[in-house]
Amino acid sequence: MTSLHKNLPVGEIHIPYSWQYNNATERLAATGFLAEDVGKLAWQLDNNSIWLLSSVTPTWVQVGGVASGTEAALLYLECRKGSGGTIAVGKPVYQSGYNLGGWIEVELAEADVPGSMPCIGLAQETLTTAATGQVVVAGRLSGFNTTSWSDGDPLYVDVTAGDLTNTKPAGATTGIQKVGSVLYSHPSQGVVLVSGANRTNDLPNLGENKTWKGDASGYPQEADFPTIIFGADYQREESLAESQTTLNTYQDKVTLTTPALTGTYRVGWSAMFNNNDKAGFGRLYNVTDAVVIGDEIPVRFKDSADKYWPFGTAHEVLFTGASKTFKVQWRDGAGGQTQSIKDAYIEFWRVS
């Protein structure tokens, strides 16, 4: 498949097509089409028209054209409103059906109604069920009120049917489609550059606390955040400065209070001790449940006064929807001897 390239004042548009014919006679004389060719496009050079192959006979239906002028160029589709009423100039529309008489049936596009998206273009003239009119797919659309926006504003399909907005619409189920930008803001002679028609060119908005997850086909699907085993559930408190005691009752060195949790967590602690061959003890204490986590650790070793040695443990703790408070504590064995501690910390992380 190749593409027709049409230069615009601000860039270039690309129209995919499968065949190219010099004129209608050449197009109508073409043969050898296969069933899989139905629905593909042909470009007729003499009048810049776009034709859809609707059967292998062949049967052709004109679906648009490229109209050129000295200052602008348009790609448009021949359309009618699919039901009663009218569609005004500049309104975004979606395809609601197709008529074998040779036109696309359209209705007003609406960003938060999946069946009313994507927008295939903006109406260039008033559309009814009675007469075929043009819908601009790409190019410069002018002659309508654009004072709701400023020059250069992006334009998106709005959540109000048939409206455009310069603000990306919000909402978890809202489709996001930018369909152009404002070239000139004016009450009656406004100009919009139409682009991005017939496709949603942004991921839809997400619900709160949701993320994107690829499915087996590689398509993004909305999903809940996965359970984080080690990350947001991780917490740590520390006290690095040296502290001393001569008491034989437990003293607090560092405290950690968790949020309300449910599940199994591993709680660990560590600290550096120095006691110059005097018996001391350290522990991790669960204040909430009034229990020692693991065992009380005896701390005694012979070394010079400037040497510290690490001690600590880690154990699993079950949480049932409430918070818990833990403390690293230390004491002298008999009382009256100096016990030193520093670089103490408590940390916990989710296991299951």
C-alpha positions as CSV (number, residue, x, y, z in Angstrom):
1,M,0.0,0.0,0.0
2,T,1.3,3.4,-0.9
3,S,0.2,6.9,0.1
4,L,-1.0,10.1,-1.5
5,H,1.0,13.1,-0.1
6,K,-0.7,16.4,-0.1
7,N,1.2,19.6,0.9
8,L,-0.5,22.0,3.3
9,P,0.6,25.4,4.4
10,V,1.7,23.9,7.7
11,G,2.8,20.4,6.7
12,E,1.8,17.3,4.9
13,I,-1.0,14.8,5.1
14,H,-0.8,11.1,4.0
15,I,-3.7,9.1,2.5
16,P,-3.1,5.4,2.2
17,Y,-4.3,3.9,-1.1
18,S,-3.8,0.6,-3.0
19,W,-4.3,1.6,-6.7
20,Q,-3.8,4.7,-8.8
21,Y,-5.7,5.5,-12.0
22,N,-5.4,8.3,-14.4
23,N,-9.2,8.7,-14.9
24,A,-12.5,7.1,-14.4
25,T,-12.3,5.0,-17.6
26,E,-9.1,3.4,-16.5
27,R,-10.5,2.8,-13.0
28,L,-13.7,1.2,-14.2
29,A,-11.8,-1.1,-16.6
30,A,-9.6,-2.5,-13.9
31,T,-10.0,-6.3,-13.2
32,G,-8.4,-9.1,-11.1
33,F,-9.6,-7.9,-7.7
34,L,-9.7,-10.4,-4.8
35,A,-12.1,-10.6,-1.9
36,E,-9.5,-9.2,0.5
37,D,-9.2,-6.1,-1.7
38,V,-12.8,-5.0,-0.8
39,G,-12.6,-1.9,1.4
40,K,-9.3,-0.6,0.0
41,L,-8.9,2.8,-1.7
42,A,-7.9,4.0,-5.1
43,W,-6.7,7.5,-6.1
44,Q,-8.1,8.9,-9.4
45,L,-5.5,11.5,-10.7
46,D,-7.6,13.6,-13.0
47,N,-9.8,15.0,-10.3
48,N,-8.0,14.0,-7.1
49,S,-10.9,11.9,-6.0
50,I,-10.7,8.9,-3.5
51,W,-12.7,5.8,-4.3
52,L,-13.6,2.7,-2.1
53,L,-13.8,-0.7,-3.7
54,S,-17.1,-2.2,-2.4
55,S,-17.1,-5.4,-4.5
56,V,-14.8,-7.4,-6.8
57,T,-17.1,-6.8,-9.8
58,P,-15.6,-4.1,-9.5
59,T,-18.0,-1.6,-7.8
60,W,-16.6,1.7,-6.7
61,V,-18.0,4.3,-4.2
62,Q,-16.5,7.7,-4.0
63,V,-15.6,8.4,-0.3
64,G,-13.7,11.7,-0.7
65,G,-11.4,13.9,-2.6
66,V,-8.5,16.3,-2.3
67,A,-9.6,19.8,-3.2
68,S,-6.7,22.2,-3.8
69,G,-6.5,26.0,-3.9
70,T,-3.9,28.7,-3.9
71,E,-3.7,28.9,-0.1
72,A,-5.0,25.6,1.2
73,A,-5.8,21.9,0.6
74,L,-8.4,19.6,2.1
75,L,-9.0,15.9,2.4
76,Y,-12.7,15.5,2.8
77,L,-15.4,12.7,2.9
78,E,-18.9,12.8,1.5
79,C,-21.3,12.4,4.4
80,R,-24.9,12.8,5.5
81,K,-26.4,12.8,9.0
82,G,-27.6,9.3,9.8
83,S,-30.8,10.4,11.7
84,G,-33.1,13.5,11.8
85,G,-31.8,16.9,12.7
86,T,-28.8,18.9,11.5
87,I,-25.0,19.0,12.2
88,A,-23.5,22.5,12.1
89,V,-20.3,23.6,10.5
90,G,-17.2,22.8,12.6
91,K,-18.8,20.0,14.6
92,P,-16.8,16.8,15.2
93,V,-18.6,13.7,13.8
94,Y,-18.2,9.9,14.0
95,Q,-19.2,7.3,11.5
96,S,-22.6,5.8,12.5
97,G,-23.1,3.8,9.2
98,Y,-22.5,3.6,5.5
99,N,-25.1,4.0,2.7
100,L,-24.5,2.1,-0.6
101,G,-25.7,5.2,-2.3
102,G,-22.1,6.4,-1.8
103,W,-22.0,8.4,1.4
104,I,-20.9,7.9,5.0
105,E,-23.6,8.3,7.7
106,V,-22.4,10.4,10.7
107,E,-23.5,11.7,14.1
108,L,-22.0,14.0,16.6
109,A,-18.9,12.7,18.3
110,E,-18.7,12.5,22.1
111,A,-15.5,11.7,24.0
112,D,-17.1,9.8,27.0
113,V,-19.3,7.6,24.9
114,P,-17.3,4.8,23.3
115,G,-19.8,4.2,20.5
116,S,-19.5,7.8,19.5
117,M,-15.8,7.7,18.9
118,P,-13.4,8.1,17.1
119,C,-14.2,11.4,15.3
120,I,-13.6,11.0,11.5
121,G,-13.5,14.8,10.9
122,L,-15.2,18.2,11.2
123,A,-18.3,19.2,9.2
124,Q,-17.4,21.7,6.5
125,E,-21.1,22.5,5.8
126,T,-24.4,21.8,7.5
127,L,-25.2,18.1,7.3
128,T,-28.7,16.6,7.2
129,T,-30.3,13.3,6.0
130,A,-31.4,14.9,2.7
131,A,-28.2,16.0,1.0
132,T,-24.6,15.0,0.9
133,G,-22.1,17.3,2.4
134,Q,-18.3,17.4,3.1
135,V,-16.5,16.4,6.3
136,V,-12.9,17.6,6.5
137,V,-10.5,14.8,7.5
138,A,-7.3,16.9,7.1
139,G,-6.6,20.4,6.1
140,R,-7.8,23.9,6.8
141,L,-11.4,24.4,7.8
142,S,-12.6,28.0,7.9
143,G,-15.7,30.2,8.2
144,F,-17.2,29.5,11.6
145,N,-17.0,30.8,15.2
146,T,-13.7,29.9,17.0
147,T,-13.7,32.6,19.7
148,S,-14.1,30.0,22.4
149,W,-10.3,29.4,21.9
150,S,-7.1,31.3,21.2
151,D,-4.7,31.0,18.3
152,G,-2.6,28.0,18.6
153,D,-4.8,26.1,21.0
154,P,-5.1,22.3,20.6
155,L,-8.6,21.0,20.0
156,Y,-10.0,17.8,21.4
157,V,-13.3,16.0,21.1
158,D,-15.3,17.1,24.2
159,V,-17.5,15.1,26.5
160,T,-20.5,17.2,25.3
161,A,-21.7,15.7,22.0
162,G,-20.6,17.8,19.0
163,D,-18.3,20.1,21.0
164,L,-14.6,20.8,20.8
165,T,-12.4,21.8,23.8
166,N,-8.9,23.1,24.2
167,T,-8.4,21.1,27.4
168,K,-7.8,17.4,27.3
169,P,-11.0,15.9,28.7
170,A,-11.0,14.1,32.0
171,G,-12.7,10.9,33.2
172,A,-11.7,7.3,33.6
173,T,-13.8,6.1,30.6
174,T,-13.2,9.1,28.4
175,G,-11.4,8.7,25.1
176,I,-8.8,11.3,24.2
177,Q,-8.6,12.4,20.6
178,K,-6.9,15.6,19.4
179,V,-8.5,16.5,16.1
180,G,-6.7,19.8,15.2
181,S,-5.6,23.2,16.4
182,V,-6.8,26.8,16.1
183,L,-5.1,28.8,13.4
184,Y,-7.3,31.9,13.7
185,S,-9.7,32.9,16.5
186,H,-12.7,34.8,15.0
187,P,-16.5,35.1,15.6
188,S,-17.4,34.2,12.0
189,Q,-14.2,33.6,10.0
190,G,-12.3,31.3,12.3
191,V,-9.8,28.8,10.9
192,V,-8.9,25.4,12.3
193,L,-6.3,23.0,11.0
194,V,-7.9,19.5,11.1
195,S,-5.6,16.6,11.8
196,G,-5.7,13.3,13.7
197,A,-9.1,12.3,12.5
198,N,-10.5,8.7,12.7
199,R,-8.1,7.6,15.4
200,T,-7.7,8.1,19.1
201,N,-4.2,9.5,19.3
202,D,-3.7,9.2,23.1
203,L,-4.3,6.4,25.7
204,P,-7.6,6.8,27.4
205,N,-7.7,8.3,30.9
206,L,-7.2,5.9,33.8
207,G,-9.2,5.3,36.9
208,E,-7.7,6.3,40.2
209,N,-5.0,3.8,41.4
210,K,-5.0,2.0,38.1
211,T,-2.1,1.3,35.7
212,W,-1.6,0.0,32.1
213,K,-0.9,-3.7,31.6
214,G,-0.1,-5.4,28.3
215,D,-2.3,-8.4,27.3
216,A,-1.4,-11.5,25.3
217,S,-1.7,-9.5,22.1
218,G,0.4,-6.7,23.3
219,Y,-2.5,-4.2,23.8
220,P,-2.6,-2.0,26.9
221,Q,-5.4,-2.9,29.3
222,E,-6.4,-1.1,32.5
223,A,-5.5,-3.0,35.6
224,D,-5.0,-2.7,39.3
225,F,-1.6,-2.0,40.7
226,P,0.2,-5.3,41.5
227,T,0.8,-6.2,45.1
228,I,4.2,-4.8,46.0
229,I,6.3,-7.3,47.9
230,F,9.3,-5.0,48.5
231,G,8.9,-1.3,47.7
232,A,6.1,0.9,49.0
233,D,5.5,-1.6,51.9
234,Y,9.1,-1.2,53.0
235,Q,9.9,1.1,56.0
236,R,13.0,1.8,58.0
237,E,13.9,3.9,61.1
238,E,17.4,4.4,62.4
239,S,19.4,6.1,65.1
240,L,23.1,6.4,64.3
241,A,24.5,8.4,67.2
242,E,26.1,6.7,70.1
243,S,24.0,6.2,73.3
244,Q,25.1,4.8,76.7
245,T,23.4,3.4,79.7
246,T,24.4,1.8,83.1
247,L,20.9,0.7,83.9
248,N,19.8,-3.0,84.0
249,T,16.3,-2.0,82.7
250,Y,15.7,-1.8,79.0
251,Q,16.3,1.6,77.3
252,D,14.8,2.7,74.0
253,K,17.3,3.3,71.2
254,V,15.0,3.6,68.0
255,T,11.3,3.3,67.4
256,L,9.3,2.3,64.3
257,T,5.5,2.5,64.1
258,T,3.9,0.9,61.0
259,P,0.7,1.9,59.2
260,A,-2.3,-0.4,59.4
261,L,-1.3,-3.5,57.6
262,T,-2.6,-6.9,56.6
263,G,-0.4,-9.8,55.7
264,T,2.9,-11.3,56.8
265,Y,5.9,-9.0,57.2
266,R,9.5,-9.6,58.1
267,V,10.8,-7.3,60.8
268,G,14.5,-7.0,61.4
269,W,16.8,-5.0,63.6
270,S,20.6,-4.4,63.9
271,A,22.9,-2.4,66.1
272,M,26.6,-1.9,67.0
273,F,27.5,-2.7,70.7
274,N,30.5,-2.0,72.9
275,N,30.7,-3.0,76.5
276,N,34.4,-3.7,77.3
277,D,33.8,-7.2,78.6
278,K,30.8,-6.3,80.6
279,A,27.6,-8.3,80.1
280,G,24.8,-6.5,78.3
281,F,21.6,-7.4,76.3
282,G,19.8,-6.1,73.2
283,R,16.4,-7.0,71.8
284,L,13.6,-6.0,69.4
285,Y,10.4,-5.4,71.3
286,N,6.9,-5.4,69.9
287,V,5.3,-2.7,72.1
288,T,1.8,-3.3,70.6
289,D,1.6,-6.9,71.5
290,A,4.0,-6.7,74.5
291,V,6.3,-9.4,73.2
292,V,9.9,-9.8,72.3
293,I,10.6,-10.5,68.7
294,G,12.9,-13.5,68.6
295,D,15.2,-13.7,71.6
296,E,17.0,-11.4,74.0
297,I,20.5,-11.3,72.7
298,P,23.4,-11.4,75.2
299,V,26.2,-9.0,74.3
300,R,29.6,-9.6,75.8
301,F,33.1,-9.6,74.3
302,K,36.6,-8.6,75.2
303,D,38.1,-5.8,73.1
304,S,39.4,-2.3,73.4
305,A,37.0,0.5,74.2
306,D,36.9,1.8,70.6
307,K,35.7,-1.5,69.0
308,Y,32.0,-2.1,68.2
309,W,30.4,-5.3,67.0
310,P,27.1,-5.9,65.2
311,F,24.2,-7.8,66.6
312,G,20.6,-8.3,65.3
313,T,17.9,-10.7,64.0
314,A,14.9,-10.8,61.7
315,H,11.6,-12.5,62.2
316,E,8.2,-12.8,60.5
317,V,5.2,-11.0,62.0
318,L,1.6,-11.3,61.1
319,F,-0.5,-8.1,60.7
320,T,-4.3,-8.3,60.8
321,G,-5.4,-4.8,59.8
322,A,-3.8,-2.7,62.5
323,S,-0.5,-0.9,63.0
324,K,2.3,-2.0,65.4
325,T,5.1,-0.3,67.2
326,F,8.6,-1.8,67.5
327,K,11.6,-0.7,69.5
328,V,15.3,-1.6,69.6
329,Q,16.2,-1.7,73.3
330,W,19.4,-2.3,75.3
331,R,20.5,-2.6,78.9
332,D,23.4,-3.5,81.2
333,G,23.4,-7.0,82.6
334,A,23.7,-6.3,86.3
335,G,23.6,-2.5,86.5
336,G,26.4,-0.1,87.0
337,Q,28.5,-0.9,83.9
338,T,28.5,1.2,80.8
339,Q,26.8,-0.3,77.7
340,S,27.2,1.6,74.4
341,I,25.1,1.3,71.3
342,K,25.1,3.1,67.9
343,D,24.0,2.6,64.3
344,A,20.8,1.0,65.3
345,Y,17.9,0.5,62.9
346,I,14.6,-1.3,62.5
347,E,13.2,-2.2,59.1
348,F,10.3,-4.3,57.8
349,W,9.0,-5.5,54.4
350,R,6.2,-7.5,53.1
351,V,6.6,-11.3,52.6
352,S,3.0,-12.3,51.6
